[in-house]
Amino acid sequence: MPSGLDGKRIALAETRELDELARLIEQKGGLALRYPLVAIVPTDDVEAVRTWIEQLVEGGFNDVIFLTGEGVRRLTEFADRFGLRDRFVAALGEVRKITRGPKPARALTELGLRPDLPARHPTTDGIIEALQAERLEGRNIGVQLYGTDPNEKLVGFLKSKGANVFPVAPYRYAPASDDERVRELLERIEKGEVDAIAFTSAPQVRRVVDVASRAGLDARLGDIFSRTVVAAVGPVTAAEIRQHGLPLHVALDRQFFMKPLVDALEKHLTSSKV
């Protein structure tokens, strides 16, 4: 059966699941253009993570909010490194686990756990909505941050409800490609050599915008992307794209995995043109 991706050149900004995403694209006849923009690396502040994990295993939290699956896995890796993995998993089993979206839920499942209070919408506002009617006064709440973003909105909300908040940032984002490689991607997009680009996280979008700004191209980004289908996984990524004035043609608000992304791209490229 012919595919909507036959011969299409799809730029991939993903890093961690790059090989899997490229494989799915190529299975459908597309050409995967590998431009990993952001790497995910462990935090340098190991002692802060150790303190947070020790507080958890000693029964210091009533609730833990997980914003990302990456955060669950990184914390588990640190706990293993500290010789606390079994106690870490056991302690998580005792607290109320609040999750933003399916990825942290899936990561908890890998540990034999499940969310106690999943947010209906996979955003900070979704977490706030889930907790709006809850009595939080005096509760100790651990918050796994999205990268190093302090998420002042969520932390401020929790404190306004009388909670004691203990954030932790077990990983950070770092450039996965040098600026020249990102400028090459922008040049190919402007020349019409890229049929679609898939963004799977907000930091990927910010990386493109930052490089474009340093190259004096930020005012022209909308025009540069005007002939390319832009796809986003998740409302946070989609909001970042819109914030910078880029077009957005495919947005996955519920299924945040690689196969639904490829299927959505194929459907869009089959049914319409940019």
Secondary structure per residue as TSV (DSSP state, phi and psi in degrees):
chain	resnum	aa	ss	phi	psi
A	1	M	-	360.0	133.5
A	2	P	-	-65.5	149.2
A	3	S	-	-115.9	149.6
A	4	G	T	-67.6	-10.5
A	5	L	T	-98.0	-1.5
A	6	D	T	-53.4	118.2
A	7	G	T	74.4	0.9
A	8	K	-	-80.8	140.3
A	9	R	E	-98.8	113.0
A	10	I	E	-113.0	116.0
A	11	A	E	-81.6	133.0
A	12	L	E	-115.3	118.7
A	13	A	-	-91.1	-7.2
A	14	E	-	-65.4	152.5
A	15	T	S	-117.4	-58.7
A	16	R	T	-64.7	-40.9
A	17	E	T	-109.7	30.5
A	18	L	H	-60.1	-46.7
A	19	D	H	-62.7	-41.8
A	20	E	H	-66.2	-42.8
A	21	L	H	-65.6	-42.2
A	22	A	H	-62.2	-40.6
A	23	R	H	-61.7	-43.7
A	24	L	H	-64.6	-39.5
A	25	I	H	-62.7	-46.7
A	26	E	H	-71.5	-29.0
A	27	Q	H	-61.3	-28.4
A	28	K	T	-97.6	13.3
A	29	G	T	88.4	4.5
A	30	G	-	-84.4	165.8
A	31	L	E	-107.6	115.1
A	32	A	E	-84.2	120.4
A	33	L	E	-100.0	111.1
A	34	R	E	-86.9	110.6
A	35	Y	-	-132.1	66.8
A	36	P	-	-61.5	123.8
A	37	L	-	-99.8	-33.2
A	38	V	E	-134.8	130.5
A	39	A	E	-98.2	149.9
A	40	I	E	-107.8	120.1
A	41	V	E	-127.9	154.5
A	42	P	E	-62.9	150.3
A	43	T	-	-62.9	152.7
A	44	D	S	-83.0	-17.1
A	45	D	-	-90.3	69.8
A	46	V	H	-63.8	-37.0
A	47	E	H	-65.4	-35.1
A	48	A	H	-64.1	-39.1
A	49	V	H	-68.3	-41.5
A	50	R	H	-59.5	-45.5
A	51	T	H	-59.6	-43.0
A	52	W	H	-64.6	-45.7
A	53	I	H	-64.9	-42.1
A	54	E	H	-62.7	-37.3
A	55	Q	H	-64.3	-39.9
A	56	L	H	-63.1	-51.1
A	57	V	H	-69.2	-20.7
A	58	E	T	-89.8	10.1
A	59	G	T	81.3	25.1
A	60	G	-	-83.9	-6.6
A	61	F	-	-117.9	145.4
A	62	N	S	-92.7	-35.2
A	63	D	E	-137.2	153.2
A	64	V	E	-133.1	128.6
A	65	I	E	-101.7	123.6
A	66	F	E	-108.5	120.5
A	67	L	-	-91.7	-23.9
A	68	T	-	-142.5	152.4
A	69	G	H	-66.4	-35.4
A	70	E	H	-58.1	-40.1
A	71	G	H	-63.8	-42.8
A	72	V	H	-58.5	-47.1
A	73	R	H	-68.5	-40.0
A	74	R	H	-65.7	-42.0
A	75	L	H	-63.6	-38.4
A	76	T	H	-63.6	-41.2
A	77	E	H	-63.1	-41.8
A	78	F	H	-65.0	-42.8
A	79	A	H	-59.6	-40.5
A	80	D	H	-63.4	-42.5
A	81	R	H	-61.2	-33.9
A	82	F	T	-88.0	1.2
A	83	G	T	74.1	25.8
A	84	L	-	-120.7	14.8
A	85	R	H	-58.1	-50.3
A	86	D	H	-62.2	-41.8
A	87	R	H	-68.6	-34.3
A	88	F	H	-62.0	-49.5
A	89	V	H	-64.9	-42.2
A	90	A	H	-62.3	-40.6
A	91	A	H	-66.5	-38.6
A	92	L	H	-62.3	-32.9
A	93	G	H	-65.9	-19.9
A	94	E	H	-95.1	-19.2
A	95	V	S	-98.6	164.7
A	96	R	E	-80.3	125.5
A	97	K	E	-105.3	121.2
A	98	I	E	-112.7	126.8
A	99	T	E	-123.2	145.7
A	100	R	S	-104.0	95.4
A	101	G	S	88.9	176.6
A	102	P	H	-76.3	-22.5
A	103	K	H	-68.7	-48.6
A	104	P	H	-64.0	-31.8
A	105	A	H	-63.0	-43.5
A	106	R	H	-65.4	-39.5
A	107	A	H	-65.0	-37.4
A	108	L	H	-65.4	-38.3
A	109	T	H	-59.7	-35.7
A	110	E	H	-62.7	-21.9
A	111	L	T	-96.1	4.7
A	112	G	T	80.2	20.1
A	113	L	-	-117.9	174.2
A	114	R	-	-148.0	155.1
A	115	P	-	-64.8	145.8
A	116	D	S	-94.1	-28.9
A	117	L	E	-142.7	85.1
A	118	P	E	-78.2	135.4
A	119	A	-	-69.2	140.2
A	120	R	S	-68.0	-31.5
A	121	H	S	-118.9	130.0
A	122	P	S	-80.3	59.6
A	123	T	S	-142.0	170.6
A	124	T	H	-57.6	-43.7
A	125	D	H	-60.9	-33.6
A	126	G	H	-65.1	-40.4
A	127	I	H	-63.3	-45.3
A	128	I	H	-61.4	-42.4
A	129	E	H	-60.5	-42.2
A	130	A	H	-64.2	-29.6
A	131	L	H	-101.5	-3.0
A	132	Q	T	-56.2	-42.0
A	133	A	T	-92.1	0.3
A	134	E	S	-82.7	147.2
A	135	R	-	-86.0	113.6
A	136	L	-	-114.3	-3.0
A	137	E	T	-58.9	125.9
A	138	G	T	80.7	-3.4
A	139	R	-	-81.6	141.7
A	140	N	E	-92.8	117.7
A	141	I	E	-120.5	118.6
A	142	G	E	-83.6	136.9
A	143	V	E	-126.6	114.7
A	144	Q	E	-84.2	117.8
A	145	L	-	-80.8	161.1
A	146	Y	S	-86.5	101.2
A	147	G	T	61.2	-133.9
A	148	T	T	-105.6	9.6
A	149	D	-	-62.7	119.8
A	150	P	-	-69.3	-10.2
A	151	N	-	46.2	61.5
A	152	E	H	-60.9	-29.3
A	153	K	H	-64.3	-48.8
A	154	L	H	-68.4	-47.2
A	155	V	H	-61.1	-41.9
A	156	G	H	-62.7	-40.2
A	157	F	H	-62.1	-46.8
A	158	L	H	-61.8	-42.4
A	159	K	H	-66.7	-35.4
A	160	S	H	-66.1	-22.1
A	161	K	T	-90.5	4.0
A	162	G	T	88.6	10.4
A	163	A	-	-82.7	154.9
A	164	N	E	-96.7	121.9
A	165	V	E	-109.5	133.6
A	166	F	E	-129.0	91.9
A	167	P	E	-79.4	155.3
A	168	V	E	-144.5	140.2
A	169	A	-	-123.4	90.1
A	170	P	-	-78.8	-8.3
A	171	Y	E	-147.3	166.4
A	172	R	E	-140.8	164.5
A	173	Y	E	-98.6	143.7
A	174	A	E	-140.3	153.0
A	175	P	E	-58.4	134.2
A	176	A	S	-100.2	-13.4
A	177	S	S	-136.3	149.5
A	178	D	-	-75.5	166.6
A	179	D	H	-57.9	-36.4
A	180	E	H	-61.2	-39.3
A	181	R	H	-66.6	-38.8
A	182	V	H	-68.8	-39.1
A	183	R	H	-64.0	-35.3
A	184	E	H	-61.0	-42.5
A	185	L	H	-60.4	-45.6
A	186	L	H	-62.5	-39.6
A	187	E	H	-64.3	-41.6
A	188	R	H	-66.8	-37.6
A	189	I	H	-63.8	-44.4
A	190	E	H	-64.3	-33.7
A	191	K	T	-79.7	-3.7
A	192	G	T	81.7	20.8
A	193	E	-	-92.3	2.8
A	194	V	-	-127.2	117.4
A	195	D	S	-76.7	-31.6
A	196	A	E	-156.6	154.8
A	197	I	E	-132.7	137.4
A	198	A	E	-112.7	120.8
A	199	F	E	-104.0	130.3
A	200	T	-	-112.9	0.9
A	201	S	S	-157.2	154.2
A	202	A	H	-62.9	-38.5
A	203	P	H	-59.5	-29.0
A	204	Q	H	-63.6	-43.2
A	205	V	H	-64.1	-45.4
A	206	R	H	-62.2	-33.5
A	207	R	H	-63.6	-45.6
A	208	V	H	-61.0	-45.8
A	209	V	H	-64.4	-41.2
A	210	D	H	-62.7	-45.0
A	211	V	H	-66.3	-42.1
A	212	A	H	-60.7	-39.9
A	213	S	H	-63.8	-43.3
A	214	R	H	-66.9	-25.2
A	215	A	T	-91.6	2.8
A	216	G	T	74.1	23.4
A	217	L	-	-107.6	0.6
A	218	D	G	-61.7	-34.5
A	219	A	G	-70.5	-17.7
A	220	R	G	-106.2	6.9
A	221	L	H	-58.9	-41.1
A	222	G	H	-58.3	-42.9
A	223	D	H	-68.4	-39.6
A	224	I	H	-60.0	-39.2
A	225	F	T	-91.4	6.6
A	226	S	T	-66.9	-23.6
A	227	R	T	-104.8	10.3
A	228	T	S	-119.9	134.8
A	229	V	E	-71.6	127.6
A	230	V	E	-110.1	126.1
A	231	A	E	-119.4	145.8
A	232	A	E	-134.8	141.4
A	233	V	E	-101.8	116.4
A	234	G	S	91.8	149.3
A	235	P	H	-66.7	-29.0
A	236	V	H	-66.8	-45.7
A	237	T	H	-63.5	-44.3
A	238	A	H	-60.1	-41.8
A	239	A	H	-64.3	-37.1
A	240	E	H	-64.7	-41.3
A	241	I	H	-62.0	-47.9
A	242	R	H	-64.4	-38.2
A	243	Q	H	-58.4	-32.0
A	244	H	T	-97.6	11.2
A	245	G	T	75.3	19.8
A	246	L	-	-86.7	151.6
A	247	P	-	-69.9	153.2
A	248	L	-	-137.1	119.1
A	249	H	-	-108.9	-30.9
A	250	V	E	-131.3	122.1
A	251	A	E	-133.9	119.9
A	252	L	E	-94.6	113.4
A	253	D	S	-100.6	-7.6
A	254	R	S	-129.7	-48.3
A	255	Q	-	-95.1	100.9
A	256	F	-	-98.3	43.8
A	257	F	S	-124.7	170.3
A	258	M	H	-68.2	-43.8
A	259	K	H	-63.7	-46.7
A	260	P	H	-58.9	-33.4
A	261	L	H	-63.6	-47.2
A	262	V	H	-64.1	-41.7
A	263	D	H	-62.0	-41.1
A	264	A	H	-67.0	-39.9
A	265	L	H	-62.2	-44.9
A	266	E	H	-60.6	-44.8
A	267	K	H	-61.7	-43.7
A	268	H	H	-66.4	-44.9
A	269	L	H	-70.4	-23.6
A	270	T	H	-75.9	-38.0
A	271	S	H	-93.9	-16.3
A	272	S	-	-152.6	171.8
A	273	K	-	-123.1	150.5
A	274	V	-	-64.6	360.0
